[in-house]
Amino acid sequence: MCQHITILAKYNEHQWIAQCEHGTLHLTWQRTVISLRLSECKRLAVFLDAWAPESHDGMQLMSDDAFRLFQDPTGRVQFWLYDTGLQLAAHDVPVLCKLVQIAARQAEPQEWGAAAPITDKLETYCELSQMHEGSFSPN
């Protein structure tokens, strides 16, 4: 069980990514927590960076062996990591992309049992806060 975490990227109290003392990254989205290895987080950052939502007829699918994104005609997006899925509003996708990109950039491999205190990285929080205030424009 994880005892110590470092928050790597935080959008708000319900959407953030942390790294525990075991080196695992924990993506928290509302009430769901998805655990990722650092290598998976880096792959996910590249995968999400390629996402370009449809602006007219609405159906888009993007997938590889581990990740899947699907946007339905109403604009809702389903995001799957292996067999765990999240349903997102279209405006949540850039938030998820940014969280994953920042976490992949800031995460560090950690040895088993190496404790990391709970911390917020202020520059990351500020970067994501700007998104929340509408100053972020994807790509």
Secondary structure, DSSP 8 states (H G I E B T S, - for coil): ----EEEEEEEETTEEEEEETTS-EEEEETTEEEEE-HHHHHHHHHHHHT----SSS--EEEE-SSEEEEE-TTS-EEEEETTEEEEE-GGGHHHHHHHHHHHHHH-----TT------B-HHHHHHHHHHHTT-----
